[in-house]
Amino acid sequence: MELQKHKPMLIELVTKNRNIKLGVLGIVLMCAVCGIVGYLTLAGLKEDVRPAYLPPSLNYPLGTDRFGRNMVSVVTVGAIHLSPPETPSVRAGS
């Protein structure tokens, strides 16, 4: 009984309030999920050895660059980023 009298107020508040319990549980679960997803994502990068400077083939229609990236995806992403923004059409004489 003596130990319960000396509990810090924060621990007492967390143990009694259901919303705080759910919030703390949610934060812990989100941290766990982010850690697992991050680990799985980065673990694949360490083992990913892609062939560099491959000539065009069925798997790589434009070949690969020095980092082993598929040149079709590099060109596609570059085209998306370099395309001009849409502008409203302007009529002559307005």
Secondary structure, DSSP 8 states (H G I E B T S, - for coil): -HHHHT--HHHHHHHH-HHHHHHHHHHHHHHHHHHHHHHHHHHHHHH----SS----SS-TT-B-TT--BHHHHHHHHHHHHS--------TT-
